[in-house]
């Protein structure tokens, strides 16, 4: 049977190649959209963990979506927070989401307090020297930037004063006063990062903040609580978008396999008649069609997974700031979805072939 299956596929190389490529495209679509969407979340989680804070607080009207909160709190709140028992550092931050060549969060920071959370590791240059200075991370610098170069941030020219190791929140940092001046929000911050003397005292810090006059409505989270919000389930439309793309990919693979196997069955009507006249059972005929489909799907899946990892390597070299996370879980899911979709696409043609009457099949022209 295996020789018959391989022979049938080799006899029609172009159709077999197109079918395998359709499955490969299905796998690439599933893995790529998952890698980009999940990569954004995982990258955000990693960078937030690297800031050095263990609590975060902002006015109750704020949002947990980084960069989407308005600068509605006074920077002076940081002075109040820093005087509370068990609070070692209180850093005001204004984070703005910008849409230039790509979506990115620009961090407006008070360098002294933000650096106190966990010191920057400078690769080149140093802290801000002037109001229009910017600090970028090494991934951003890999695009060809050096200390002293001018870069556009928030539609304004900034001089690069330093390059730091990645993983400390954002990829571009400007003085919070300059960001507020550009945004028309003088003296404001969108949130405050806190560093406590001991994680065991976090609940005490929460109670102290809520009992402070004017801060009773503040939203307060520990780092673990905040990171738990950066999941697909917490983002509106995330899973819906993912399922839509997966659904489209499955439909493409299903239709191509269905058309390919249906045409193959029609072309091999006499061959099926000969097999049945020699005693081949319905199950045997179904097995032949499904084995052909399984072989096509296996080749397509291998091409798709290989192409996705190749794409990841290219993206990491060309676009180092792009988080493209290909996880074993999603590779296994894409393989299962593509393989089952291909078999379902071949099921009707297989059943049609199995139901053919051998006499009618032999007389088919």
C-alpha positions as a Markdown table, in Angstrom:
| # | Residue | x | y | z |
|---|---|---|---|---|
| 1 | Unk | 0.0 | 0.0 | 0.0 |
| 2 | Unk | 2.8 | 2.4 | 0.8 |
| 3 | Unk | 4.4 | 2.0 | -2.6 |
| 4 | Unk | 0.9 | 2.6 | -4.2 |
| 5 | Unk | 0.5 | 5.8 | -2.0 |
| 6 | Unk | 3.9 | 7.2 | -2.9 |
| 7 | Unk | 3.5 | 6.3 | -6.5 |
| 8 | Unk | 0.1 | 8.1 | -6.8 |
| 9 | Unk | 1.6 | 11.3 | -5.3 |
| 10 | Unk | 4.8 | 11.2 | -7.4 |
| 11 | Unk | 2.7 | 10.6 | -10.6 |
| 12 | Unk | 1.1 | 14.0 | -10.0 |
| 13 | Unk | 4.0 | 16.1 | -8.7 |
| 14 | Unk | 2.5 | 19.6 | -9.2 |
| 15 | Unk | -0.8 | 18.9 | -7.5 |
| 16 | Unk | 1.0 | 17.1 | -4.7 |
| 17 | Unk | 3.4 | 20.1 | -4.3 |
| 18 | Unk | 0.5 | 22.6 | -4.2 |
| 19 | Unk | -1.3 | 20.6 | -1.6 |
| 20 | Unk | 1.7 | 20.3 | 0.6 |
| 21 | Unk | 2.4 | 24.1 | 0.2 |
| 22 | Unk | -1.2 | 24.8 | 1.2 |
| 23 | Unk | -0.7 | 22.9 | 4.5 |
| 24 | Unk | 2.6 | 24.7 | 5.0 |
| 25 | Unk | 0.9 | 28.1 | 4.5 |
| 26 | Unk | -1.7 | 27.0 | 7.0 |
| 27 | Unk | 1.0 | 26.1 | 9.6 |
| 28 | Unk | 2.9 | 29.4 | 8.9 |
| 29 | Unk | -0.2 | 31.5 | 9.4 |
| 30 | Unk | -1.1 | 29.8 | 12.7 |
| 31 | Unk | 2.4 | 30.0 | 14.1 |
| 32 | Unk | 3.1 | 33.5 | 12.9 |
| 33 | Unk | 0.1 | 35.2 | 14.3 |
| 34 | Unk | 0.5 | 33.3 | 17.6 |
| 35 | Unk | 4.2 | 34.2 | 17.7 |
| 36 | Unk | 3.6 | 37.9 | 17.1 |
| 37 | Unk | 0.6 | 38.3 | 19.5 |
| 38 | Unk | 2.0 | 36.1 | 22.3 |
| 39 | Unk | 5.5 | 37.5 | 21.7 |
| 40 | Unk | 4.2 | 41.0 | 22.4 |
| 41 | Unk | 2.7 | 39.9 | 25.7 |
| 42 | Unk | 5.7 | 37.8 | 26.7 |
| 43 | Unk | 8.1 | 40.6 | 25.8 |
| 44 | Unk | 6.0 | 43.1 | 27.8 |
| 45 | Unk | 6.1 | 40.7 | 30.8 |
| 46 | Unk | 9.8 | 40.3 | 30.6 |
| 47 | Unk | 10.5 | 44.0 | 30.3 |
| 48 | Unk | 8.2 | 44.9 | 33.2 |
| 49 | Unk | 9.9 | 42.2 | 35.4 |
| 50 | Unk | 13.2 | 43.8 | 34.6 |
| 51 | Unk | 12.3 | 47.3 | 35.8 |
| 52 | Unk | 13.1 | 46.4 | 39.4 |
| 53 | Unk | 9.8 | 47.5 | 41.0 |
| 54 | Unk | 7.7 | 45.1 | 43.0 |
| 55 | Unk | 4.5 | 47.2 | 43.2 |
| 56 | Unk | 2.7 | 49.5 | 40.8 |
| 57 | Unk | 0.0 | 52.1 | 41.5 |
| 58 | Unk | -2.0 | 54.6 | 39.5 |
| 59 | Unk | -5.3 | 56.6 | 39.8 |
| 60 | Unk | -8.3 | 54.4 | 39.7 |
| 61 | Unk | -9.3 | 55.8 | 36.3 |
| 62 | Unk | -6.1 | 54.3 | 34.8 |
| 63 | Unk | -5.8 | 51.1 | 32.8 |
| 64 | Unk | -3.5 | 48.1 | 33.1 |
| 65 | Unk | -2.7 | 48.4 | 29.4 |
| 66 | Unk | 0.8 | 49.8 | 29.3 |
| 67 | Unk | 0.9 | 53.2 | 27.5 |
| 68 | Unk | -2.9 | 53.6 | 27.4 |
| 69 | Unk | -3.3 | 55.4 | 30.7 |
| 70 | Unk | -3.6 | 59.1 | 30.7 |
| 71 | Unk | -1.2 | 61.2 | 32.8 |
| 72 | Unk | -3.7 | 62.1 | 35.4 |
| 73 | Unk | -1.7 | 62.0 | 38.6 |
| 74 | Unk | 0.6 | 64.7 | 40.0 |
| 75 | Unk | 4.3 | 63.8 | 40.0 |
| 76 | Unk | 4.4 | 65.1 | 43.6 |
| 77 | Unk | 2.5 | 62.0 | 44.6 |
| 78 | Unk | 5.8 | 60.2 | 44.3 |
| 79 | Unk | 7.2 | 62.3 | 47.2 |
| 80 | Unk | 4.2 | 61.2 | 49.3 |
| 81 | Unk | 4.6 | 57.6 | 48.4 |
| 82 | Unk | 8.3 | 57.6 | 49.2 |
| 83 | Unk | 7.7 | 58.7 | 52.8 |
| 84 | Unk | 5.4 | 55.8 | 53.5 |
| 85 | Unk | 6.7 | 53.0 | 55.7 |
| 86 | Unk | 8.3 | 50.1 | 53.8 |
| 87 | Unk | 8.6 | 52.1 | 50.5 |
| 88 | Unk | 12.2 | 52.4 | 49.5 |
| 89 | Unk | 11.7 | 54.0 | 46.0 |
| 90 | Unk | 8.7 | 55.7 | 44.3 |
| 91 | Unk | 9.3 | 56.4 | 40.7 |
| 92 | Unk | 6.9 | 58.6 | 38.7 |
| 93 | Unk | 6.5 | 57.5 | 35.0 |
| 94 | Unk | 4.6 | 58.8 | 32.1 |
| 95 | Unk | 4.2 | 56.1 | 29.4 |
| 96 | Unk | 2.9 | 57.1 | 26.0 |
| 97 | Unk | 2.0 | 54.7 | 23.2 |
| 98 | Unk | 3.1 | 56.0 | 19.8 |
| 99 | Unk | 2.3 | 54.7 | 16.3 |
| 100 | Unk | 5.2 | 55.5 | 14.0 |
| 101 | Unk | 6.8 | 52.8 | 11.9 |
| 102 | Unk | 5.7 | 50.5 | 14.7 |
| 103 | Unk | 3.7 | 50.6 | 17.9 |
| 104 | Unk | 6.0 | 51.3 | 20.9 |
| 105 | Unk | 5.8 | 52.7 | 24.4 |
| 106 | Unk | 7.9 | 55.8 | 25.2 |
| 107 | Unk | 8.9 | 56.0 | 28.8 |
| 108 | Unk | 9.0 | 59.5 | 30.4 |
| 109 | Unk | 11.0 | 59.0 | 33.6 |
| 110 | Unk | 12.7 | 60.8 | 36.5 |
| 111 | Unk | 16.1 | 59.2 | 35.9 |
| 112 | Unk | 17.2 | 59.3 | 39.5 |
| 113 | Unk | 14.2 | 57.4 | 41.0 |
| 114 | Unk | 13.7 | 55.1 | 38.0 |
| 115 | Unk | 17.4 | 54.1 | 38.1 |
| 116 | Unk | 17.1 | 53.5 | 41.8 |
| 117 | Unk | 14.6 | 50.7 | 41.2 |
| 118 | Unk | 17.3 | 48.8 | 39.3 |
| 119 | Unk | 20.3 | 50.6 | 37.9 |
| 120 | Unk | 20.6 | 50.9 | 34.1 |
| 121 | Unk | 23.5 | 49.0 | 32.6 |
| 122 | Unk | 25.0 | 51.4 | 30.1 |
| 123 | Unk | 26.6 | 49.9 | 27.0 |
| 124 | Unk | 27.7 | 53.4 | 25.9 |
| 125 | Unk | 27.1 | 57.0 | 26.9 |
| 126 | Unk | 25.3 | 57.9 | 30.1 |
| 127 | Unk | 22.3 | 59.6 | 31.8 |
| 128 | Unk | 20.4 | 62.6 | 30.4 |
| 129 | Unk | 22.5 | 65.7 | 30.1 |
| 130 | Unk | 19.9 | 68.0 | 28.5 |
| 131 | Unk | 16.0 | 68.1 | 28.3 |
| 132 | Unk | 16.0 | 66.8 | 24.8 |
| 133 | Unk | 18.2 | 63.7 | 25.5 |
| 134 | Unk | 17.0 | 60.2 | 25.1 |
| 135 | Unk | 18.3 | 56.9 | 26.3 |
| 136 | Unk | 17.7 | 53.8 | 24.1 |
| 137 | Unk | 18.3 | 50.1 | 24.6 |
| 138 | Unk | 20.8 | 48.0 | 22.7 |
| 139 | Unk | 18.1 | 46.4 | 20.6 |
| 140 | Unk | 17.0 | 49.9 | 19.4 |
| 141 | Unk | 20.7 | 50.8 | 18.9 |
| 142 | Unk | 21.1 | 47.8 | 16.7 |
| 143 | Unk | 19.2 | 49.7 | 14.0 |
| 144 | Unk | 22.3 | 51.8 | 13.4 |
| 145 | Unk | 22.1 | 54.4 | 16.2 |
| 146 | Unk | 25.1 | 55.6 | 18.3 |
| 147 | Unk | 25.6 | 58.0 | 21.2 |
| 148 | Unk | 25.3 | 61.5 | 19.9 |
| 149 | Unk | 23.0 | 60.7 | 17.0 |
| 150 | Unk | 19.6 | 62.4 | 16.6 |
| 151 | Unk | 16.5 | 60.3 | 16.7 |
| 152 | Unk | 12.8 | 61.2 | 16.3 |
| 153 | Unk | 10.8 | 60.5 | 19.4 |
| 154 | Unk | 7.2 | 61.7 | 19.8 |
| 155 | Unk | 7.7 | 63.7 | 16.5 |
| 156 | Unk | 10.5 | 65.7 | 18.1 |
| 157 | Unk | 14.3 | 65.4 | 17.6 |
| 158 | Unk | 16.2 | 63.9 | 20.6 |
| 159 | Unk | 19.9 | 63.4 | 21.1 |
| 160 | Unk | 21.0 | 59.9 | 22.2 |
| 161 | Unk | 22.8 | 60.4 | 25.5 |
| 162 | Unk | 23.2 | 56.7 | 26.3 |
| 163 | Unk | 22.6 | 53.1 | 25.2 |
| 164 | Unk | 21.6 | 50.6 | 27.9 |
| 165 | Unk | 21.0 | 46.8 | 28.0 |
| 166 | Unk | 17.5 | 45.9 | 27.0 |
| 167 | Unk | 14.8 | 44.6 | 29.5 |
| 168 | Unk | 14.1 | 47.6 | 31.7 |
| 169 | Unk | 10.6 | 48.5 | 30.7 |
| 170 | Unk | 10.7 | 50.4 | 27.4 |
| 171 | Unk | 13.2 | 50.8 | 24.6 |
| 172 | Unk | 13.3 | 54.6 | 24.6 |
| 173 | Unk | 13.5 | 56.8 | 27.7 |
| 174 | Unk | 13.1 | 60.6 | 27.8 |
| 175 | Unk | 12.9 | 63.0 | 30.8 |
| 176 | Unk | 9.4 | 63.0 | 32.2 |
| 177 | Unk | 9.4 | 66.8 | 32.2 |
| 178 | Unk | 10.1 | 66.9 | 28.5 |
| 179 | Unk | 7.4 | 64.3 | 27.7 |
| 180 | Unk | 4.9 | 66.3 | 29.8 |
| 181 | Unk | 5.8 | 69.5 | 27.9 |
| 182 | Unk | 5.3 | 67.8 | 24.5 |
| 183 | Unk | 2.1 | 66.2 | 25.6 |
| 184 | Unk | 0.7 | 69.3 | 27.4 |
| 185 | Unk | 0.5 | 67.6 | 30.8 |
| 186 | Unk | 3.0 | 69.5 | 33.0 |
| 187 | Unk | 3.7 | 68.0 | 36.3 |
| 188 | Unk | 1.8 | 64.8 | 35.6 |
| 189 | Unk | 2.5 | 61.0 | 35.7 |
| 190 | Unk | 0.4 | 58.1 | 34.5 |
| 191 | Unk | 1.7 | 55.6 | 37.2 |
| 192 | Unk | 4.2 | 55.1 | 39.9 |
| 193 | Unk | 6.6 | 52.2 | 40.3 |
| 194 | Unk | 7.4 | 51.2 | 43.9 |
| 195 | Unk | 10.2 | 49.2 | 45.5 |
| 196 | Unk | 9.5 | 48.0 | 49.0 |
| 197 | Unk | 12.0 | 46.9 | 51.7 |
| 198 | Unk | 10.5 | 43.4 | 51.9 |
| 199 | Unk | 7.9 | 41.6 | 49.8 |
| 200 | Unk | 6.2 | 40.5 | 53.0 |
| 201 | Unk | 5.3 | 44.2 | 53.6 |
| 202 | Unk | 3.4 | 44.7 | 50.3 |
| 203 | Unk | 0.0 | 44.3 | 51.9 |
| 204 | Unk | 0.9 | 46.9 | 54.5 |
| 205 | Unk | 2.0 | 49.3 | 51.7 |
| 206 | Unk | -1.3 | 48.8 | 49.9 |
| 207 | Unk | -3.2 | 49.7 | 53.1 |
| 208 | Unk | -1.0 | 52.7 | 53.7 |
| 209 | Unk | -1.6 | 54.0 | 50.2 |
| 210 | Unk | -5.3 | 53.6 | 50.4 |
| 211 | Unk | -5.5 | 55.3 | 53.8 |
| 212 | Unk | -3.6 | 58.3 | 52.5 |
| 213 | Unk | -5.9 | 61.3 | 51.9 |
| 214 | Unk | -6.8 | 61.7 | 48.2 |
| 215 | Unk | -5.5 | 58.2 | 47.3 |
| 216 | Unk | -8.4 | 56.0 | 48.5 |
| 217 | Unk | -9.4 | 55.3 | 44.9 |
| 218 | Unk | -5.9 | 54.4 | 43.6 |
| 219 | Unk | -5.4 | 51.0 | 41.9 |
| 220 | Unk | -2.5 | 49.1 | 43.6 |
| 221 | Unk | -1.0 | 45.9 | 42.4 |
| 222 | Unk | 2.0 | 43.8 | 43.2 |
| 223 | Unk | 4.3 | 42.8 | 40.4 |
| 224 | Unk | 2.9 | 39.3 | 40.3 |
| 225 | Unk | -0.7 | 40.7 | 40.2 |
| 226 | Unk | 0.2 | 43.0 | 37.4 |
| 227 | Unk | 2.0 | 40.4 | 35.3 |
| 228 | Unk | -1.1 | 38.1 | 35.7 |
| 229 | Unk | -3.1 | 40.7 | 33.7 |
| 230 | Unk | -0.7 | 40.4 | 30.8 |
| 231 | Unk | -2.3 | 37.2 | 29.5 |
| 232 | Unk | -4.5 | 36.6 | 26.3 |
| 233 | Unk | -7.6 | 36.1 | 28.5 |
| 234 | Unk | -7.2 | 39.7 | 29.9 |
| 235 | Unk | -7.0 | 41.4 | 26.6 |
| 236 | Unk | -10.3 | 42.1 | 24.8 |
| 237 | Unk | -10.4 | 40.5 | 21.4 |
| 238 | Unk | -7.0 | 38.8 | 21.7 |
| 239 | Unk | -8.3 | 35.3 | 21.5 |
| 240 | Unk | -11.0 | 36.2 | 19.1 |
| 241 | Unk | -8.5 | 37.6 | 16.6 |
| 242 | Unk | -6.3 | 34.5 | 17.1 |
| 243 | Unk | -9.2 | 32.2 | 16.5 |
| 244 | Unk | -10.3 | 34.1 | 13.4 |
| 245 | Unk | -6.8 | 33.8 | 11.8 |
| 246 | Unk | -6.6 | 30.1 | 12.7 |
| 247 | Unk | -10.1 | 29.5 | 11.3 |
| 248 | Unk | -9.1 | 31.1 | 8.0 |
| 249 | Unk | -5.9 | 29.1 | 7.8 |
| 250 | Unk | -7.8 | 25.8 | 8.5 |
| 251 | Unk | -10.4 | 26.7 | 5.8 |
| 252 | Unk | -7.6 | 27.3 | 3.2 |
| 253 | Unk | -5.9 | 24.0 | 4.1 |
| 254 | Unk | -9.2 | 22.1 | 4.1 |
| 255 | Unk | -10.4 | 23.4 | 0.7 |
| 256 | Unk | -7.1 | 22.8 | -1.1 |
| 257 | Unk | -6.8 | 19.2 | 0.3 |
| 258 | Unk | -10.5 | 18.6 | -0.5 |
| 259 | Unk | -10.2 | 19.8 | -4.1 |
| 260 | Unk | -6.9 | 17.9 | -4.6 |
| 261 | Unk | -8.1 | 14.5 | -3.2 |
| 262 | Unk | -11.6 | 14.8 | -4.8 |
| 263 | Unk | -9.9 | 15.4 | -8.2 |
| 264 | Unk | -7.5 | 12.6 | -7.6 |
| 265 | Unk | -10.4 | 10.2 | -6.8 |
| 266 | Unk | -12.3 | 11.2 | -10.0 |
| 267 | Unk | -9.2 | 10.7 | -12.1 |
| 268 | Unk | -8.5 | 7.2 | -10.6 |
| 269 | Unk | -12.0 | 5.8 | -10.9 |
| 270 | Unk | -10.8 | 2.9 | -13.1 |
| 271 | Unk | -7.9 | 2.2 | -10.7 |
| 272 | Unk | -10.3 | 2.1 | -7.8 |
| 273 | Unk | -12.5 | -0.3 | -9.8 |
| 274 | Unk | -9.5 | -2.6 | -10.4 |
| 275 | Unk | -8.6 | -2.6 | -6.8 |
| 276 | Unk | -12.2 | -3.4 | -5.7 |
| 277 | Unk | -12.5 | -6.2 | -8.3 |
| 278 | Unk | -9.3 | -7.7 | -6.9 |
| 279 | Unk | -10.9 | -7.8 | -3.5 |
| 280 | Unk | -10.0 | -4.5 | -1.9 |
| 281 | Unk | -12.4 | -3.5 | 0.8 |
| 282 | Unk | -14.0 | -0.1 | 1.4 |
| 283 | Unk | -11.7 | 0.4 | 4.4 |
| 284 | Unk | -8.7 | -0.4 | 2.2 |
| 285 | Unk | -9.7 | 2.3 | -0.4 |
| 286 | Unk | -10.3 | 4.8 | 2.4 |
| 287 | Unk | -7.0 | 4.0 | 3.9 |
| 288 | Unk | -5.2 | 4.7 | 0.6 |
| 289 | Unk | -6.8 | 8.1 | 0.2 |
| 290 | Unk | -6.2 | 9.1 | 3.9 |
| 291 | Unk | -2.6 | 7.8 | 3.7 |
| 292 | Unk | -1.9 | 10.0 | 0.7 |
| 293 | Unk | -3.4 | 12.9 | 2.6 |
| 294 | Unk | -1.4 | 12.1 | 5.7 |
| 295 | Unk | 1.8 | 12.1 | 3.7 |
| 296 | Unk | 1.0 | 15.4 | 2.0 |
| 297 | Unk | 0.1 | 16.9 | 5.4 |
| 298 | Unk | 3.3 | 15.6 | 7.0 |
| 299 | Unk | 5.5 | 17.2 | 4.2 |
| 300 | Unk | 3.5 | 20.4 | 4.4 |
| 301 | Unk | 3.7 | 20.6 | 8.2 |
| 302 | Unk | 7.5 | 20.0 | 8.1 |
| 303 | Unk | 7.9 | 22.8 | 5.5 |
| 304 | Unk | 5.6 | 25.1 | 7.5 |
| 305 | Unk | 7.4 | 24.6 | 10.8 |
| 306 | Unk | 10.8 | 24.9 | 9.2 |
| 307 | Unk | 9.8 | 28.1 | 7.4 |
| 308 | Unk | 8.5 | 29.6 | 10.6 |
| 309 | Unk | 11.7 | 29.0 | 12.4 |
| 310 | Unk | 13.6 | 30.4 | 9.5 |
| 311 | Unk | 11.4 | 33.5 | 9.5 |
| 312 | Unk | 12.1 | 33.9 | 13.3 |
| 313 | Unk | 15.8 | 33.9 | 12.6 |
| 314 | Unk | 15.4 | 36.5 | 9.9 |
| 315 | Unk | 13.2 | 38.7 | 12.1 |
| 316 | Unk | 15.7 | 38.5 | 15.0 |
| 317 | Unk | 18.5 | 39.7 | 12.7 |
| 318 | Unk | 16.5 | 42.3 | 10.7 |
| 319 | Unk | 14.0 | 43.5 | 13.4 |
| 320 | Unk | 15.6 | 42.8 | 16.8 |
| 321 | Unk | 12.9 | 44.8 | 18.7 |
| 322 | Unk | 10.1 | 42.5 | 17.3 |
| 323 | Unk | 9.1 | 39.8 | 19.8 |
| 324 | Unk | 8.4 | 36.7 | 17.7 |
| 325 | Unk | 7.8 | 33.8 | 20.1 |
| 326 | Unk | 7.5 | 30.4 | 18.6 |
| 327 | Unk | 6.6 | 28.1 | 21.5 |
| 328 | Unk | 6.6 | 24.3 | 21.6 |
| 329 | Unk | 2.9 | 24.4 | 22.7 |
| 330 | Unk | 1.9 | 26.4 | 19.6 |
| 331 | Unk | 4.0 | 24.2 | 17.3 |
| 332 | Unk | 2.2 | 21.1 | 18.6 |
| 333 | Unk | -1.1 | 22.9 | 18.3 |
| 334 | Unk | -0.4 | 24.0 | 14.7 |
| 335 | Unk | 0.7 | 20.5 | 13.8 |
| 336 | Unk | -2.5 | 18.9 | 15.2 |
| 337 | Unk | -4.8 | 21.5 | 13.6 |
| 338 | Unk | -3.2 | 21.2 | 10.2 |
| 339 | Unk | -3.1 | 17.4 | 10.2 |
| 340 | Unk | -6.7 | 17.0 | 11.4 |
| 341 | Unk | -7.9 | 19.6 | 9.0 |
| 342 | Unk | -6.2 | 17.8 | 6.1 |
| 343 | Unk | -7.7 | 14.5 | 7.1 |
| 344 | Unk | -11.2 | 16.0 | 7.3 |
| 345 | Unk | -10.7 | 17.6 | 3.9 |
| 346 | Unk | -9.9 | 14.1 | 2.5 |
| 347 | Unk | -12.7 | 12.3 | 4.3 |
| 348 | Unk | -15.5 | 12.9 | 1.8 |
| 349 | Unk | -13.3 | 12.0 | -1.3 |
| 350 | Unk | -12.2 | 8.9 | 0.5 |
| 351 | Unk | -15.8 | 7.8 | 1.3 |
| 352 | Unk | -16.9 | 8.6 | -2.3 |
| 353 | Unk | -14.1 | 6.4 | -3.6 |
| 354 | Unk | -15.0 | 3.6 | -1.2 |
| 355 | Unk | -18.6 | 3.6 | -2.3 |
| 356 | Unk | -17.9 | 3.2 | -6.0 |
| 357 | Unk | -19.3 | 0.1 | -7.6 |
| 358 | Unk | -16.4 | -1.9 | -9.2 |
| 359 | Unk | -18.4 | -2.6 | -12.4 |
| 360 | Unk | -19.3 | 1.0 | -12.9 |
| 361 | Unk | -15.7 | 2.0 | -12.1 |
| 362 | Unk | -14.2 | -0.4 | -14.6 |
| 363 | Unk | -16.5 | 0.9 | -17.3 |
| 364 | Unk | -15.8 | 4.6 | -16.5 |
| 365 | Unk | -14.3 | 6.5 | -19.4 |
